């Protein structure tokens, strides 16, 4: 038997998620990603690397993003959001680019990490739902990833905002991959396993 309360909550969440996802996706254009992409490419030209960090749920988004970027032509490293100020900033070098993810842009733990990142001579790319936030103000480039509602019971747990962060960073990965002209053969070198690794030719069309 279907529980009516949980069914109603699910339907409301899906309605909210569709609305927020559609609204946010319409805000993304090539110009949205250009500043961040230019910063990353400029860092690479001087031997710099890319790192991705976040606190809480955005930390999981950061780990996924580092993996996605690496597989599509932009080597990237996950930087633990709190361990960064306990030694992990040792993975940074002056000139590196660090993508920092925070919906509010005001998370105290991330403030400490961003301050340390900048002291290590790195450039900051913010991904935030608040373009007037502290994080946005500290950034060299900013990707807006904002939603009006999270959805779900209480409307507090990160749900729709995580979808926006993922879409913003996936869009950035698409821009970087296109600008590199990554071929299927190059992609397979990075992803030789599974079904994707079996695709050896460029898709038709």
Order of alpha helices (4+ residues) and beta strands (2+ residues): alpha-alpha-beta-alpha-beta-beta-alpha-beta-alpha-beta-alpha-alpha
